[in-house]
Amino acid sequence: MVAALMNDKPTAVRTALLHVEQGRARVQKQAEVIERLHVHGHPTEEAEKILEWMMTTQKEFESHYRLLLEEGQQKLQESGWKDPKAGLRE
């Protein structure tokens, strides 16, 4: 039953996580570009605007990922599924 509930979620969750991870790397790379531009005396305004847009998009990626995880957890709870390892953690 759990597998049926999560049939399409693993792919969606993995894709969302990939977007989060790739987005973080791209934001970091853009920040490094801005730093290099600054060090060499070049204007950074446009690069900073791009970084701001990238950071907004990154927040959306992360929000979507969290939403998918929460939806998956909720469906598991609604199905009555219990984590067999839950008692071992206490």
N, C-alpha and C positions, 0 to 999 in steps of 0.2 A: 504494500500500500504506500509506503514512504517513497519507493522508487517511482510510483505513478504520480505522486504529488510533485516530485522534484524532476519529472521527466525533462522539461526544457530549462529548468533553473540552472543546473550546473554550467551549461553553455553560456547562458546569459550572465551568470555571476563571473565566470572565467573571463568573458569578454569585457565586462565592466572593470574587473581587476586589472586586466591588461591595459585598458584605457587610463586607469589611475596611474599605473606604474610608468607607462610611456609618457603620460602628461607630466609627471614629476620630473622625469629626465629632460623633457623639452623645456620646462620652466627653468631648470637649473642651467641648461645650455644657453638659454636666452639671457639669463643673468650674467653668465660668463662673457657673452658677446658684449653686453653693455659695459662691463668692467674693462674689457680690452679696448673698446671704443674710447672710453673715458681716459684710460692710461695713455693712449696715443693722441689725445686732444681732439677727437672727433665728436660731433654732436651725437647725443644719445636720446633725444626727445622721441623720435619715431620708434626706436628700439624699445624705449620704456613704455610707449603706448601699446606696442605689440605684447610686451610682457604683462601689462595690466589685463589685456584681453585674454591672454593665455591663463592667467591666474583665475580669472572669472570662470573660464571654461573648466579649469581644473577643479574648482569648487563644485561645479555641476557634475563632473565625472564622479567625484567622491560622494556626493549626495546620492546619486543614482546607485552607486555600489552599495552604500549603506541601506538604501531602500530595498534593494533586492535581497540583501541578507536578512533584513527584518521581515520581509514578506515570507521568505523561506522558513524562518524560525516560527513565525505565526502559523503557517500551514502545518508544520510538524507538531506544534502544540495542539492545534485543532484536531489533528488526526489521532491524538492520544499517545503519540510516540514518546517514549522515555529514553533518555540517554543511559545506556547500560553502564557507563563508566561514572555516572553522576555520583553514586554512592561511594565510589572509591576515592573521590577527591576530598571528601570531608575528613 
